Amino acid sequence: NKHYKLVADISLNENSADYLTWEKTAPANVWTPMGTDSTTIIFKGVFDGGNYSVSGVYSNARFSGLFGSVGESAIVKNVKIVDSFVKSTVNGFAGILAGYNKGLIKNVEISGYVWGNNTTSGTSSVHNILSCGGVSGRSDGFINEAINHAAVRCFGNGKYMDVRVGGIAGYMVNGFLSDVENNGSAMSFVTGNGALVKTQIGGVVGLASVSGRIENAINKGVVKG
């Protein structure tokens, strides 16, 4: 429940301009996301980026991003995250700012690459789900005044699995997006056993529940699946 404020630009890896090579070779510094699940180990404080930037984030986790999980009482605002690479796999949540968001994300700008790959089949009763977004993999909270330039790529190969991909958020349940813009491409490719494999993809959100709200949203990115 602490408050944090960034007072300068910071870089987590010196070679952040080469972030596209990190898909095959991880950089020197691997970031451990703040928050490792959606209910207990989560970020509950306030992070004010002071309009500075964080570059060179490399995260490879189930809840993957600068923040793995942002809690309901948390606020993350006024920050740019650039030249970063975030990845996740089975039943994962990948977003450059947050893997999973239940709080408030406001006034953020994102660039980099989000990569997800689900190669483990689920069951007929429990599908494996992979959610990838430029800002947040899954958002049940608020995202306001966000611009995404990051490319989002997620793949699935097997059966009984869902892959959800969006420029701002891959999956949104009871969430609210307002004044957001996506300029990055969103792509999803799945192979497997017919109807047992699903892909949900969108320029802004891949899949939103009927109780979710989206206002003043613009997509300028390529959507392909």
Secondary structure, DSSP 4 states (H G I P E B T S, - for coil): --EEE--S-EES-TTGGGGGGGGTS--S-----B-SSSSSS-B-SEEEEEEEEEE--EEESSEESSEEEE-TT-EEEEEEEEEEEEEE-TT-EEESSEEEE-SEEEEEEEEEEEEEEE-S---SSS-EEEEEESSEEEESSEEEEEEE--EEEEEEEESSEEEEEESSEEEESS-EEEEEEE-S-EEEEEEESGGGEEEEEESSEEEE-TT-EEEEEEE-S-EE-
